[in-house]
Amino acid sequence: MKTLSFALLLVGISVNAQSQDSLEFKNYYEQNAILWTGWTKYYKNNQAYPLKDLRKEIVFSTEAQNELALYRRNRTFLDISMIAAAGLLVSSLIVEKQELRIGLATASIVTATISLPFSFSTSRHLSKAIWFHNRDVLLKVNQ
């Protein structure tokens, strides 16, 4: 009977220690993991931050930094190409010559179409940067 009581006590202590570790792990992850909702903000520890501050968060993850750099490069090209497409479209509305109007509108459509892969790429690189950061948060907890 003493052996059974001692075994139950050890199991109870083990389960309690394991649940305490799980709770600490959960709290650490919730405080340090990043959630991006697809807009210009990300969330960490239930607080919203502007996306421009993300560089400060991922300093300990080189893979996340690399993906963020690719995101920024593609985002710059995307912004420039979309501004150019909008400028060409507005120009096509202002110009009086029909041939020039059609040419500017066509150039606007082509420019916007060329920028589509960069739009998908920016989103993918930002998602990967956040994924790498969250993965490294998990790895840091397990060390």
Contacts in CASP RR format, 6 or more apart in sequence:
PFRMAT RR
TARGET T0000
AUTHOR 0000-0000-0000
METHOD contacts of the structure
MODEL  1
MKTLSFALLLVGISVNAQSQDSLEFKNYYEQNAILWTGWTKYYKNNQAYP
LKDLRKEIVFSTEAQNELALYRRNRTFLDISMIAAAGLLVSSLIVEKQEL
RIGLATASIVTATISLPFSFSTSRHLSKAIWFHNRDVLLKVNQ
25 141 0 8 1.000
28 137 0 8 1.000
28 141 0 8 1.000
29 137 0 8 1.000
29 138 0 8 1.000
29 141 0 8 1.000
30 45 0 8 1.000
30 46 0 8 1.000
31 44 0 8 1.000
31 45 0 8 1.000
32 44 0 8 1.000
32 45 0 8 1.000
32 137 0 8 1.000
33 44 0 8 1.000
33 133 0 8 1.000
33 134 0 8 1.000
33 137 0 8 1.000
34 42 0 8 1.000
34 43 0 8 1.000
34 44 0 8 1.000
34 54 0 8 1.000
34 57 0 8 1.000
34 130 0 8 1.000
34 133 0 8 1.000
34 134 0 8 1.000
35 42 0 8 1.000
35 43 0 8 1.000
35 44 0 8 1.000
35 130 0 8 1.000
36 42 0 8 1.000
36 43 0 8 1.000
36 51 0 8 1.000
36 126 0 8 1.000
36 127 0 8 1.000
36 130 0 8 1.000
37 43 0 8 1.000
38 123 0 8 1.000
40 50 0 8 1.000
40 51 0 8 1.000
41 48 0 8 1.000
41 49 0 8 1.000
41 50 0 8 1.000
41 51 0 8 1.000
42 48 0 8 1.000
42 49 0 8 1.000
42 51 0 8 1.000
42 54 0 8 1.000
42 57 0 8 1.000
42 130 0 8 1.000
43 49 0 8 1.000
44 57 0 8 1.000
49 57 0 8 1.000
54 68 0 8 1.000
54 129 0 8 1.000
54 130 0 8 1.000
55 65 0 8 1.000
55 68 0 8 1.000
57 133 0 8 1.000
58 64 0 8 1.000
58 65 0 8 1.000
58 68 0 8 1.000
58 129 0 8 1.000
58 132 0 8 1.000
58 133 0 8 1.000
59 65 0 8 1.000
60 136 0 8 1.000
60 140 0 8 1.000
61 132 0 8 1.000
61 133 0 8 1.000
61 136 0 8 1.000
63 132 0 8 1.000
63 136 0 8 1.000
64 128 0 8 1.000
64 129 0 8 1.000
64 130 0 8 1.000
64 132 0 8 1.000
64 133 0 8 1.000
64 136 0 8 1.000
65 129 0 8 1.000
67 125 0 8 1.000
67 126 0 8 1.000
67 128 0 8 1.000
67 129 0 8 1.000
67 132 0 8 1.000
68 125 0 8 1.000
68 126 0 8 1.000
68 129 0 8 1.000
70 121 0 8 1.000
70 125 0 8 1.000
71 122 0 8 1.000
71 125 0 8 1.000
71 126 0 8 1.000
71 129 0 8 1.000
74 118 0 8 1.000
74 121 0 8 1.000
74 122 0 8 1.000
74 125 0 8 1.000
75 122 0 8 1.000
77 115 0 8 1.000
77 118 0 8 1.000
78 115 0 8 1.000
78 118 0 8 1.000
78 119 0 8 1.000
78 122 0 8 1.000
81 111 0 8 1.000
81 112 0 8 1.000
81 114 0 8 1.000
81 115 0 8 1.000
81 118 0 8 1.000
82 112 0 8 1.000
82 115 0 8 1.000
84 111 0 8 1.000
85 108 0 8 1.000
85 109 0 8 1.000
85 111 0 8 1.000
85 112 0 8 1.000
85 115 0 8 1.000
86 108 0 8 1.000
87 108 0 8 1.000
88 104 0 8 1.000
88 105 0 8 1.000
88 107 0 8 1.000
88 108 0 8 1.000
88 111 0 8 1.000
89 104 0 8 1.000
89 105 0 8 1.000
89 108 0 8 1.000
91 104 0 8 1.000
92 100 0 8 1.000
92 101 0 8 1.000
92 102 0 8 1.000
92 103 0 8 1.000
92 104 0 8 1.000
92 105 0 8 1.000
92 108 0 8 1.000
93 101 0 8 1.000
95 101 0 8 1.000
95 104 0 8 1.000
END
